[in-house]
Amino acid sequence: MPTPRPRGPVSAALLAVLTAGPPRTGCGTASCPTSGTASGTEATRPAALRRAVADALAPEPDVLGDADLQLALTVLYELHHRGVDGVDDAWEWEPELLAVRQSLEAPFEAALRTRAAHPPCAETDAAGVARWLFDLTASDGGPRLARYVARRADAAQARELLVLRSLYQLREADPHTWAVPRLAGAPKAALVEIQADEYGGGRPGRMHAELFARTMRGAGLDDAYGRYVDVVPTEVLVALNTMSLFGLHRRLRGAIVGHLAAFEMTSSIPSRLYADGFRRLGHDPGTTEYFDEHVEADAVHEQIAGRDLAGRLAEQEPALRDDVLFGAAACLAVEGDVAAHALRRWRQGDSALLAPLDDPADARA
């Protein structure tokens, strides 16, 4: 990911630490080749970051609406994905940085649990939990953003939709794949079945992330990974960070499974509407293929994810049932917030991005 621009004191302090060079403590042990004693300015940078985080959290901020804190989490999580330009890979497991991430994750998770309030579920068997999940997604109000794109969006808004989705879709499936080694039996087999399709069944050109990159190119956008991190609103960072939070923590394996189930259950119909919208705007089959592919694929995936993955996991490990439900409700909430933001801005005649895309040529500048 390109090194983003700071959005406040915490992300500024974090980026100052990360771009100053490799951590002096290296792998965190005396035997690590990069171990040493920090001194001078280098020694003060982590301390400055800790102070910035403490100052930001002291007034108990709206974590889900705080662009600075969400960007900091995005950068910290990116160290576990593909990394950040100009940042040494040794930072991924630096103890001081992990402590900072943990201090941000606690209020973030608490805020997500509040935001994702969901009706109670008394079901304990796989079929019952799956029914609850299908009922939850069915009661979510439908694909409002997708209907708007299908019927009303202009070319600029359609391009903005792709930008809003690009931070996740260009690494599609990766956060959910972290759950594979944490599952066993039928749920594991179900997850692998879904993920194999997401990764193109071993064919690089059929990977869903590559299909989305092709869609971006067809719309005149830059398909470089993370290219638009500086223009997406906070709501997009929250949705992205939710997946990383769930995927990185074994204790939240139920939540990442529930998230995937809800994600798949709410994808097929919107994908058809998005494809219709891009065709209405004159885009060719190469540009709409990503959405066309998901109409059929996710109609199958939603059944596997709801019944064989989420339902069977809740039955197999009853203690995880509530986190499965939490993950599904959180997915609907944060993805819904992205859609609501875009619709509100577009209906006001404004850009849904922090900086509008003036014309297709800007992506190649």
PyMOL commands that set and color helices and strands:
alter all, ss='L'
color gray80, all
select helices_A, chain A and resi 9-18+40-57+63-65+67-78+89-93+95-115+126-138+144-151+155-169+174-177+180-182+185-198+200-202+204-206+208-218+234-248+250-265+268-280+285-316+318-347+360-364
alter helices_A, ss='H'
color red, helices_A
deselect
rebuild
show_as cartoon
